Amino acid sequence: MRKLKEIVEYVREYVIETRGYLDGNITGIATDSRKVKEGNIFFALPGTRDDGRRYIGDAISKGARAVFFEGEVDNFERDVALIRVKEIFDVLSKVSLYFYNFPSKHLNIVGVTGTNGKTTTTSLLYHYWKGKGLKSGLIGTIDYRIDEESYPSNFTTPQPQELQEILSKMVNKGVKFLAMEVSSHALSLKRIDGVSLKAVVFTNLTQDHLDFHKTMEDYFQAKLKIFDHLEDEGFAVINRDNEWTKRINLADKRVLWASLEEGDIYLKKYENTNSGMILEIATPLGDTVIDTKLRGKFNIYNILFAVGVLIGLGEPLEDISKILSTFKGVKGRLEFIREGQNFNVIVDYAHTPDGLYNVLQTIKEFTKGRVIVVFGCGGDRDPTKRGKMGEISAKLADVVIVTSDNPRTEDPMKIIREIEKGIKRVGRLDYFVIENREEAIKKAIEIAKEDDSVLIAGKGHEDYQIIGTIKIPFSDQEIARKYILERLNNEA
């Protein structure tokens, strides 16, 4: 708990005007009026589709003690402090840090950014620390973990007040190590301002989020901001093989370059097995072998990144090899759905051109029969990737079923037509369009033959579908199991 007067004084340089009394204690911070509790500060944030000032009255009715805002607002009858500021996202970050007493100073935080690979890389690190018996944390797309406790994730990187609250809980629980996904949105919107990082991983950069960043150069520059958070004695692990990450120059920092060919940490050779891969990896500490359940070139990179971080943190190579070899994978990332059928069904989060290309290439490596892909593209997101993903599916898959993903406020069929343009661009005409995602998955499982692989791409771990502005319960895994079992029962 902090006094409002002290909080306002802490961000005095941003304050333009105050109205009302600044006495009293603050119990918490909220950016969603529906989550305001008695004694909270409410931040009325501007947004791309809405304006938080519209909800000030609601926040006050729920007991907000103070409101921070930009621009102009009306006075309110209830006794509440109104604080007009400039650069409100900076203020939110600073107030959150101050309120929760700068918790990142007490943690060893590894920040992982990049278009693809963040979730698996952070999960590998969390798995290692837990395998060593260390109290550790994870913040990412699927969930937040405070040692053994798990909480649902709303953002890849939480809003500043939620992030600082989570970090504070970790400190109180005795957590020492934290692996955190850091999105380009979080960096642009200053969600991790004031958070110090022991290590940074930059996995890669491929097309995504151009609805927000507009150009790839803007996207890249947003990602580079993560290095502003690197501690003086911190280090970075960077992909040497990606055209964008090759441009990174950290002259005053220790950098470990990861590569499939040559670098500080690189793949010497690998072997595909029935259950995964055996990797021989060269490191500054010598060569090591990791027998992993993961598959695919993209997962080799994720393992290289994790190895680099752990070496940088001083972990023994023998422990790294032993513990990472026991990692079983991440929900919704090349996840096999097995119910005894004689064909593969795989759920994956691939929702970018590069992600879809990589997972299809990986599946082709171990599939004896046909590759059947079911996918769509999200609405209200970068439309330029839709045709590219259609083209990739047409080139790499034997059977293509185009369906709906999370259409949000767009017409699902409009999105599908844009995907179709890419399919037709390469002269492919033999594909299915089934707008209903459940029916599309059902169709794929019905037509699968022995030794085929069915890839259900785009949603991965998500257990919902967003239609309009409503989240409807929907799990690719559950739907796949339903129709696999139905088929097996019919065949019995």
N, C-alpha and C positions, 0 to 999 in steps of 0.2 A: 504494500500500500504506500502511495506517495501523496504528498500535499499538492493540490492543484497549483498553488502559487509558485512552488518550487519547479514544477514542470514547465510552467509558462516562462519562468525566469531562465530555465535551461535552454529554451529555444528563442530567447528574446530577439535575436537578430532577424528572425523570420516573422515576428509579430508586427502586424500593421495597426491593429486596433483590438481593444477588449471591451466587452460590455458585460455588465453584471458583476457579481462578487466572485473573487478568486479564492475565497476561503473554502475549507473543507478538504476531505480526503478523496482520492480517486481509487476505485476498486479494480479497475481494468480498462481495457481499450477495445473498441469495436469499430469495424468498418461496414458492418451489415446491421441495419436498424432492427432486424428481427432477432438479433443475438444480443442486443443491449441489455445490461443488467443494472440494477440500482447502483448509482455512484460511478458509472462508467464515463469515460470520454468517448464521444462519437466523432469519428472523422468522416465528414461528408465529401467523399472523393469524387472527382469528375471521372467519367468513363466514356468509352467509345459509343455506347448505346444508351446510357442513362446518366443521371446526375444525382449524386448523393444528397444534394441540397433539398431535393424533393422529399426526402425521408427524415428531415430534421425533426419535424413535428412528431412522427412516430417514435423516434429515438427518445425524445423528451418525455413522451407519455409512458415509456417503459422505464424511466428513471435516470436518463443520462444527466450527469452533473455538469458537463461542459461539452461544447461543440466546437471543433476546429473546422474552418471552411476557407475557401477562396472566393473572391468576388463579393457579391452582395446577398444578404438574406434579411428577412423581416425580423422584428423583435417578437418575442414570445412572452405570453402572460406569466408562465411559470418561472420561478426563480432558477435561472440556468445561466452559466457563463458562456458567452459567445466570443470566440477568439478568431479573428480574421488574420490569415497568414498568407505569405507568398510561398511558392514551391512546396505545396502541401505534402507531396510524396517524401521529400527530404525531412519534413517535420514529423511525419508518421514514423519514419525509420528512427529518427533521433529520440523521439518520445518513447518509442518501444524499447530502445536500448536502455534509456535512463530508468524507465519504470521497472524493468526486469534486471537492472544492475549489471549490464554488460556480461552476460553469461559465457560468451564464446571465448573469453580470456582464460577460462578454466577447462577448455576442451581442446583436444587434438582433432581438428576438423579437416577432412579431405573433401574438397569441392570438385565435382565431376560435371563438366559441361561438354557440349557437342550435340549434333543432330541425333545420332543413334549410339546406343551402347551404354547410356548413363545408368539405366536400371540394373543391367547385368553386372556392370563394373562395381557399382556401389554394393550390390548384393554379395558379390565375391568377397569384398573387403569385410563386410559385416560378418559373413560366414567365417572368415579367417579369425577375426577377433573373438567371436563366440567359441570357435574351436580351441582357442588358446585360454579360454576361461576368463576373458576380459569383459568387463561391463562396457557395452558399446551401444551405439545408436545408429539409426538409418532414417533418412528423410528422402522421400522420392515419390514417383508417380503412383505406385501401387499402395503404399501405406507409410506410416511413420512408426518407428519402433524405438521404444525406450527400454533398453535391455530386453527383458522377456515380454514386455507389454506392447501390443500393436493397436494402432488407431487408424481409422480410414483417412485417406488422403483426398483433399479437395483440389489442390494444385500440386504440380511437380515440385515447386518451391513455394512454401506458404507465404501468406501476407506477413509483413514485418512484425505486427503485434503477435500473431500466432506463432511465427518462427521463434521470436524471443521467449515466448511462454514455453514452447517445447524445449528450447535450449536450457532454460532455467530449471525445468523439471528434470532434465538429464543431469545437470550439475547436482541437484538435490538427491538424485538416485545414485550418485557416485559413478556415472558414466565417464569414461576417459577418452574413448575414441568414437568419432562420428563420421560416417560416409554420407554425403549430402549431394543429391542431384541439384544442379543449378541451371535453370532455364534462361534463355535469352530474354524472355518477358521479365523474369525476376531481376535480371541485371539492368534492363532498361528502366524498370519501374522502381528500382532502388530498394528491393525487398531485402537484400542482404547487406545493405550499408551498415558499416560498423562491425561486421563479422570478419574475424581474422582467420585465415586458412593456413594450416600447416603444409598442405600440398594441394596442387591443382592438377587435374587430368583434363586434357582437351582431346576428345576421342576422334572427332572428324567434323566436317561441315559439308552437308549436302542440302538440296533444296527442301525447305519447309518454312512455314510461318511468314511467307511473303505477303500475306494479307496484313500483317502487322508491321514488318520491317521494310516492305516495298522492294528492296533490292538485296541481292546476295552480299554486296559490300556492306550495306547497313547491318545486315544480319551478322556478318563477321565482326564488324566493329563492336556490336553489342556484346558478342561473346567474349571479345578481348578484355572487356571490363572486369572479368573475373580475376585477372592478374593484379588488379589494383588492391585486391584483398589478401594477397599472398604476404605472409609474415616475412620480416627481414631475413630470417634464417630458413625460410621455406624453400620448397623445390617444386618442379613441375614435371609431369610425365606427358609427353606429346606424341601424337601419331606422325611419324616421319613420312608416311606414304600418301597422305592426303594433300592435294594441291593447295588448299587454303591453309592448313596448319603448318605447312612448310614455310609460310611467310612469317611465322611468329619468331620474334627476336627478343630474347630475354638475356641481354648481355650481363646483367648484374645478378642473375639467379642461377642456381644449379638446375640443369635440365637433363632428364633422361629421355632419349628419343627411342620410341618403340616402333618396330618395323617387322614385316614378314621377310625382309631381305637382309638388311644390315642396319646397325644402330647400336645403342647402348644395351638394349634388350631386344633380341630378335629371334625369329623362328629358324632353327637349323634344319629340322625336318619334322614331318608328321606322318601319322598313319591312321587311316580310318579303320575303326573296328565295328563290330556288331552293336556295341553299346555306346560308342562315342568316338574319341580320338586319343591317340598317344602323341604328345608334343615333346620335342626336344628343344629346349630354349637356352640360348646363350645370354648370360648376364654378367655384370661387372664382378660378381662373386664366383663365377664359374658356370658350367653347364648344369642344367637340371631337367628332369623329366616329370611331366604332369600327365597322368592318365585321367582324362576328363570325360564326364557323361555328356558334355556339350558337343554340338556339331557346328560346322560351318566356319568359313574364313572370318566372318565378323566376330564370332565368339573367340577365335584365336586372338584377335586384337584385344578383346575385353580381358582375357587372361593375361596378356602381355602388360596391359595397363595396371592390372591389380598387382602383378609381380613387381612392376616398377615402383609402385607406391610402397609396397611392403619392404622392398630393399632400401628405399629411401628413408624409411622409418627405422631401419636397423634390424629388421627381422631376419633370423637365420634361414638360409636357403633350404635346408632340410625340412624345416617346419612349413615353409611356404609350399613346397612340393607336396608334402604329405597332406596338409589340410585342404588346399585347393582341389586336390584330386577327389575329395569326398563331396564336393559341391554338386548338387543334383539338378540345378536349374532354377528358373524363375517362372512363376505362373504367367501364362500368356506369351511366353517367349519360346518359340519352337517347342510348344507343349504337345506331347503325343497323347491322344485320347485312345486308350486301349480297353476294349471290352471283349476281346477274344476274336475280333474280326480278322480276315486275312488280307486286309489292306490298311494303309496308314491313314489316320486322320490327325491333322496337326493344326493347332490354333496359334496364331502369331500376331503380334501387335503391329507388324509392318504397315505403315500408313503414309510412307513417303516413297518417291520413285526409287531411291537408293535402297531403302529397306525392303521393298517388294522384290527388287532385282536380286539382292543378296540372299533372301530366304528362298526364292525360287531356284537360284543356282545351287544352293546347298541341298535342297530336296532332290533335285535332279541327280546329284552325285550318288545318292543311296537308293533311288527308286528304280526298280526293275521294270515296272509297268509304266502307265501314263501318269502325268501330273495334272491334277484337276484343281483349278483355283477358283475360290469364291471371294469376291471383294467388292468394295465400293469406296467412295470418298466422302469425307465429312463436309457438311454444309457450313456456310459462313466462315470458311477457311480458304486458304490459297487455291484459287480455281485453276491456276496454270499447271498444277501438277496432275490434274485429272487425265488429260490426254496422254501425258507421258506414262502414267501408270497403266493406262489402257494399252499403249504400245508395248510396254515391257511384258504385260501378261500375255499378249498375243504372240510375242516372239518366243517366250520361254515355256508356256504351259500348253499341254496338249488339248485341254478342255478349259474354256473360260466361261465362268458364270458371273455376270455383272449384277450387283444387287445394291441395296441401300446400306449405308453405314450409320452415322449419326447425322441425318439431314438437317437437324436444327430448323431454322426458319426458311430454308430453301425448299423448292419443289424437288422431291427425290428423283423424279424422271428427268428434270433438267440436268441434274448432276450426272445421271447415268448417260444421257445423250452426249455430254462432254467427254466422258470416258470412252464412249463408242467411237468418237472421232479419232482417237489414238489407235484403237483396234483396226479401224478401217484404213487408216493411213498406211499400214503395213500390208494391206491387201487381205486381211483376215475377215471372212464372212461367216464362218461356222462357230458361232458363240451363242450363249443364252443370255437373255435379259429376264430376270425374275426380281421384281422390285421388293417383294416381301422377303426379308432376310431369312426367316425361318424356312420358308418354302425353298429358297435357294440352297440352303444347307441340306434340306431333305433331298432335293434333286441330286446334289453332288454325291450323297451317300447311296442313293438308289442306283446310280449309274456306275459306281466304282466297281472295278473288277479286282481279282486277286493280284496282289503286288502293286496296285496303283497307290498313289499318294494324293489325298485330298487336303489342300491347304485352305483354311478359313482365315483370311487375313483382315487386319485393320483395327480390331477392337481388343484383341489380346485378353488382358486381365479384367476388362470392364464388364460389369454385371448389369449393365443398363444400355438402353438405346435412347438417344435424345431426339424426340420428334416434336417440332415446334420449340417450345421452351420447357417441355415436360420430360422428365426422366422416367422411362418405362422399364421395369425389370426385364433384362434380357441377357443371357449368358450364352456365348457361342459354345462353350464347353457342355453346358447342360442340354442345349438343343442337339448338339452332335451326338451325345450319349443316348438321348431319347430315340433318335432315328437309327442309330447303330443297333440298339437293343431291339427295336421294332423289326428291323430287317433280319436279325439273327433269329428272333422268335418265329418269323414267317418262314424262314428257311429250315427250321428244326423239324 
